[in-house]
């Protein structure tokens, strides 16, 4: 029997606000444990929450960017459960009336038609604290609770169960990650938990209409692990069913070391949390003027920019996708094109040398030591024939290291390309005289030897000879 996976994702997006959702404590990551707390996020008696307006603005923009409807009147609810890192014994979230509903994102896998993935809801909520195990000093070195993260603002983005493979899930997740980082809503750091995913996975016989029993895989923190966890869970459920067992509804954890999921606890239903409206927070009313103001503040979104790069700049689809992977890269590219003019040439250098340098040094595009203007200057030197493409890479490496302009590096190191035919002819004559056998091979029809001569000339000129001039002169001389 063949089985069809059914996958829905719940993504927690930590917002880039300076302060928490219901108090004025800092959200800075990595501070000393419990140093960023107050009576509100500690859940002390009598402390009252006050909603952070910036969180609402971010939620509206996230909803608009994912084609959601913005709910005119939404309410906060108390989600009741007991865990050591939850100081109040409940989490302030949204349940029946979330701020954003009924959205969608389109994904496209290579070689397939675009597919629309529904978004059920986006709601605001506070994060819990963090349990710290085995990292405390003192007798027993036991466990503790760090409440710095408690009350940190989150958006939870809940998809419809429209995903049918691990590849579709990763594609959707990457697109959502791109949008929230592009808008500056989240730093997207999955290792630090700023963007984390719960995957609901079930399987059903192909052709069936009723979904199977789902298991939820909690807090997967990389695209690679999401794919691995979903694939393992699909196969686990299929094997279980075919062996005569029954899939139970539960929460599971993914262990990247073993590549397996393991049972954590039975899966709770909504009624288990005893949701009810939070009496300390009034309903949130969002008028149409607020929505339209937020819409007007949205930048050009990644897909729109990608289409413009293809239509207006003539980029191939692949190049446009790579150059809109992040807003910083897209901005860098456009600044480079404005300074140089040749979109394809600028894009090739960004996708090549710039990306290599950033990856080798663990940098983001915002920290790139070569500015778009400097890159444009380098490309202009190639266009003028001042330097060759090969020498340009040497100049680029020095620009990266020293921050100097390409013109000054070329002048200081004597890297100007040699286009003087007399000088190049002299080099060619010496090489042909020293390699008479290869000359005869070429004249005897072995044209592959031509590359050998080009290489020898470039080596003798230390890469400075103009390749076009070298090719013309060599052809004439070798043909005798």
Secondary structure, 3 states (H helix, E strand, C coil): CCEEEEEEEEEEEECCCCECCCCCCECCCCCCCCCCCCCCCCCCCCCCCCCCHHHHHHHHHHHHHCCCEECCEECCEEEECCCCCCCCCEEEECCCCCCEEEEEEEECCCCCCCEEEEEEEEEEEECCCEEEECCCCCCCCCEEEECCCCCCEEEEEEECCCECCHHHHHHHHHHHHHHHHHCCCCCCCCCCCCEEEEEEEEEEECCCCCCCCCEEEEEECCHHHHHHHHHHHHHHHHHHHHCCCCCCCEEEEEECCCCEEEEEEECCCHHHHCCEECCCCCCEECCHHHHHHHHHHCCCCHHHHHHHHHHHHCCCHHHHHHHCCCHHHHHHHHHHHHHHCCHHHHHHHHHHHHHHHHHHHCCCHHHCCCCHHHHHHHHHHHHHCCCCHHHHHHHHHHHHHHCCCHHHHHHHHCCCCECCHHHHHHHHHHHHHHCHHHHHHHHCCCCCHHHHHHHHHHHHCCCCECHHHHHHHHHHHHCC
